[in-house]
């Protein structure tokens, strides 16, 4: 008897360059991953509804010509608005990584706390506090939240960041508090001991408010995060594996998403 594996749709926009890594992570997590260009979706040759997981990977979509993620976000909320809305409403898991996180935020899929103010943009991702591109490995800690992707993740995640506009900020302190109170903060930057970075560089590589590295929507099925857990799904990807260091991989996060997709879709 053949066992069906949940199908993951990896979006590819012009300039996207982290789609192959995302596809590998989902395949290792137990999904069948397919990289699909936006034009193929536009032409109707593929349909979002035929997939169990939607992935918006990292890179420099549309060369970040008007700002990080803005043009991809425009695609998501115009050409694909109904499809994306239906996908999210069905409870299927969605993840946006780095540039994909920027696109999800600017498309309105992660922009509010669960306080009824859904027409007000109160979070964004902007230039790093240091004013330069940051490429380094960081430690992430999952915190109690509504997010299905990070549920039960007790081990820290050690993975790289690579961004110039990854600083997560809120419109005001009340918005940050509302996100936390609503259980929408899923991941924070931490030190090696797992304690929040407290805003300290380089543990918090970009100056993000409250060390926030990833947030989810109120339903918990949409996750956006700046770091790249897809770059550490094998022990051989650890930067010091030849010295015997291992662990704190990002693979469990993707396994969570695949398991949840199987539950929601029955695949």
C-alpha distance (Angstrom), angle and dihedral (degrees) to the residues before:
residue distance angle dihedral
X1 . . .
X2 3.81 . .
X3 3.79 116.3 .
X4 3.80 113.5 -145.1
X5 3.78 117.0 -132.4
X6 3.81 120.1 -149.4
X7 3.79 111.0 -100.1
X8 3.80 117.9 -126.2
X9 3.80 120.1 -155.7
X10 3.82 110.4 -148.5
X11 3.80 108.1 -163.7
X12 3.79 117.4 -139.1
X13 3.79 120.2 -161.4
X14 3.82 125.8 174.8
X15 3.79 105.3 -76.3
X16 3.80 96.5 21.1
X17 3.80 108.6 135.7
X18 3.81 107.4 166.5
X19 3.81 98.3 65.3
X20 3.81 95.7 101.5
X21 3.81 91.9 54.0
X22 3.81 91.0 48.6
X23 3.80 90.8 49.6
X24 3.81 91.1 51.1
X25 3.80 91.8 50.1
X26 3.80 92.6 52.6
X27 3.80 92.9 45.5
X28 3.79 89.9 52.8
X29 3.80 88.8 47.6
X30 3.81 91.6 56.5
X31 3.80 105.1 -92.9
X32 3.79 133.4 116.2
X33 3.80 103.8 -120.4
X34 3.79 125.6 -160.7
X35 3.80 125.8 -174.3
X36 3.81 107.7 -140.3
X37 3.83 124.8 -175.7
X38 3.80 116.2 -132.6
X39 3.81 90.4 -119.0
X40 3.80 90.7 59.4
X41 3.81 89.5 54.8
X42 3.79 90.6 45.6
X43 3.79 90.7 53.2
X44 3.78 90.9 52.4
X45 3.80 93.8 -117.3
X46 3.82 89.0 125.0
X47 3.81 129.9 25.5
X48 3.79 126.7 -151.1
X49 3.79 90.0 -139.8
X50 3.81 90.0 66.2
X51 3.81 91.1 65.5
X52 3.79 132.0 72.3
X53 3.82 97.8 -152.0
X54 3.80 131.4 38.6
X55 3.80 117.4 -153.6
X56 3.81 125.8 -171.0
X57 3.81 102.6 -170.0
X58 3.78 132.0 -159.3
X59 3.77 130.1 -92.3
X60 3.77 134.5 90.8
X61 3.79 102.7 -59.5
X62 3.81 111.5 -157.9
X63 3.84 85.8 -3.3
X64 3.83 88.5 -75.6
X65 3.79 83.8 -87.9
X66 3.81 95.2 164.2
X67 3.78 96.7 26.0
X68 3.78 134.0 -55.3
X69 3.80 111.7 -45.6
X70 3.80 96.0 -13.0
X71 3.80 99.0 119.1
X72 3.79 93.2 43.4
X73 3.80 88.3 49.4
X74 3.80 88.2 53.0
X75 3.81 89.2 55.3
X76 3.80 91.4 49.6
X77 3.78 94.9 51.0
X78 3.82 97.8 40.5
X79 3.80 116.2 27.8
X80 3.80 94.0 26.7
X81 3.81 102.4 25.2
X82 3.81 96.9 117.4
X83 3.79 94.3 42.2
X84 3.79 93.7 48.5
X85 3.82 92.5 45.2
X86 3.81 91.1 50.8
X87 3.80 91.7 46.5
X88 3.80 92.6 52.3
X89 3.82 93.3 42.4
X90 3.81 90.2 53.4
X91 3.80 88.6 62.6
X92 3.79 94.9 -116.8
X93 3.80 114.3 149.5
X94 3.80 120.4 -99.0
X95 3.80 126.2 -174.5
X96 3.80 131.4 -174.2
X97 3.80 118.8 -168.8
X98 3.83 124.4 -162.1
X99 3.83 103.6 -46.7
X100 3.80 86.1 18.6
X101 3.81 89.6 55.9
X102 3.78 89.5 51.8
X103 3.82 89.9 50.7
X104 3.81 93.6 49.0
X105 3.80 91.8 50.0
X106 3.80 93.7 47.7
X107 3.80 91.9 44.1
X108 3.81 88.5 58.9
X109 3.79 97.7 -112.8
X110 3.82 94.6 117.7
X111 3.77 104.4 21.2
X112 3.78 105.8 108.5
X113 3.74 142.0 53.5
X114 3.78 115.4 -127.6
X115 3.77 93.1 -94.2
X116 3.78 102.1 107.4
X117 3.82 94.9 -99.5
X118 3.78 93.8 116.8
X119 3.77 95.5 144.6
X120 3.79 93.9 58.2
X121 3.80 122.1 84.7
X122 3.79 103.7 -141.8
X123 3.82 104.1 161.2
X124 3.79 135.1 49.5
X125 3.80 143.4 162.1
X126 3.77 115.5 -118.6
X127 3.82 142.5 163.8
X128 3.78 116.9 -41.1
X129 3.79 114.2 -97.7
X130 3.81 89.9 -119.5
X131 3.82 89.8 57.4
X132 3.79 94.3 -127.3
X133 3.78 142.5 87.2
X134 3.81 111.4 -83.1
X135 3.80 120.9 -148.8
X136 3.81 112.0 170.2
X137 3.80 142.5 111.5
X138 3.80 117.5 -92.4
X139 3.78 138.6 -177.9
X140 3.81 121.1 -117.5
X141 3.78 127.8 -162.8
X142 3.78 123.5 -162.1
X143 3.80 112.5 -133.7
X144 3.81 127.9 -161.0
X145 3.79 107.2 -78.1
X146 3.79 145.4 133.8
X147 3.79 90.9 -93.5
X148 3.81 116.0 122.6
X149 3.80 91.5 -164.5
X150 3.81 93.0 64.3
X151 3.81 99.8 32.9
X152 3.79 111.4 133.9
X153 3.80 95.4 3.0
X154 3.79 100.7 145.8
X155 3.80 97.2 160.9
X156 3.79 120.6 79.3
X157 3.81 119.1 -112.2
X158 3.78 118.3 -128.9
X159 3.79 112.2 -163.7
X160 3.81 142.4 133.0
X161 3.77 132.2 -90.0
X162 3.79 122.2 -151.9
X163 3.79 114.4 177.4
X164 3.75 145.9 112.8
X165 3.81 96.7 -159.3
X166 3.78 104.5 41.1
X167 3.77 102.6 116.8
X168 3.80 107.8 123.5
X169 3.78 111.6 -148.6
X170 3.78 135.7 168.6
X171 3.77 130.2 -139.9
X172 3.79 90.4 -112.9
X173 3.83 138.9 -13.6
X174 3.79 89.9 -93.1
X175 3.81 91.1 61.8
X176 3.81 91.4 54.6
X177 3.79 90.6 48.6
X178 3.81 90.4 48.5
X179 3.81 91.2 52.7
X180 3.78 91.3 51.1
X181 3.80 93.8 44.4
X182 3.81 90.6 49.3
X183 3.81 91.6 53.4
X184 3.79 93.2 -116.9
X185 3.81 97.3 125.6
X186 3.81 103.1 92.3
X187 3.82 106.0 165.5
X188 3.79 134.4 26.0
X189 3.79 133.9 -171.9
X190 3.79 109.8 -105.3
X191 3.77 143.5 179.2
X192 3.81 122.3 -108.2
X193 3.81 88.9 -88.4
X194 3.81 91.4 58.3
X195 3.78 95.2 -111.1
X196 3.82 115.7 133.6
X197 3.79 112.4 -89.3
X198 3.79 92.2 -119.9
X199 3.78 90.0 -139.5
X200 3.81 91.7 -63.4
X201 3.80 119.2 147.2
X202 3.02 131.2 -99.1
X203 3.83 94.2 18.6
X204 3.80 86.3 56.9
X205 3.82 96.5 40.0
X206 3.79 99.8 -171.2
X207 3.80 108.9 26.9
X208 3.80 95.9 -104.3
X209 3.79 116.1 -178.8
X210 3.82 112.3 -96.7
X211 3.85 88.8 -3.6
X212 3.81 89.1 -75.9
X213 3.80 111.8 174.5
X214 3.81 99.5 163.7
X215 3.79 140.2 12.2
X216 3.79 135.7 -171.8
X217 3.79 134.8 -148.5
X218 3.83 119.7 -100.7
X219 3.83 91.2 -94.8
X220 3.81 91.8 53.2
X221 3.81 97.6 -130.5
X222 3.83 97.5 100.2
X223 3.81 116.9 68.8
X224 3.79 127.9 -178.1
X225 3.80 122.9 -174.3
X226 3.80 136.8 165.5
X227 3.84 102.1 -144.3
X228 3.81 123.5 76.3
X229 3.83 111.8 -116.8
X230 3.82 87.8 164.7
X231 3.81 86.7 71.7
X232 3.80 91.7 65.0
X233 3.80 109.3 47.9
X234 3.81 95.6 117.5
X235 3.80 129.5 50.7
X236 3.79 88.1 -125.7
X237 3.82 89.6 66.5
X238 3.78 93.0 62.0
X239 3.83 106.0 110.6
X240 3.83 90.7 -129.9
X241 3.78 101.6 35.4
X242 3.82 90.9 122.4
X243 3.81 86.7 61.8
X244 3.78 90.7 54.3
X245 3.80 98.3 -100.6
X246 3.79 116.3 140.4
X247 3.78 144.1 148.1
X248 3.81 136.2 63.6
X249 3.79 91.7 90.4
X250 3.79 124.9 171.2
X251 3.82 93.9 -131.8
X252 3.84 96.0 96.5
X253 3.81 89.9 61.7
X254 3.82 90.6 57.6
X255 3.80 91.6 43.2
X256 3.81 87.9 55.8
X257 3.80 90.3 53.2
X258 3.80 93.0 48.9
X259 3.81 93.0 47.9
X260 3.77 91.1 48.9
X261 3.81 91.4 48.4
X262 3.80 90.1 52.5
X263 3.80 90.5 52.0
X264 3.79 94.1 48.3
X265 3.80 97.8 44.0
X266 3.80 101.5 28.5
X267 3.83 91.7 -125.5
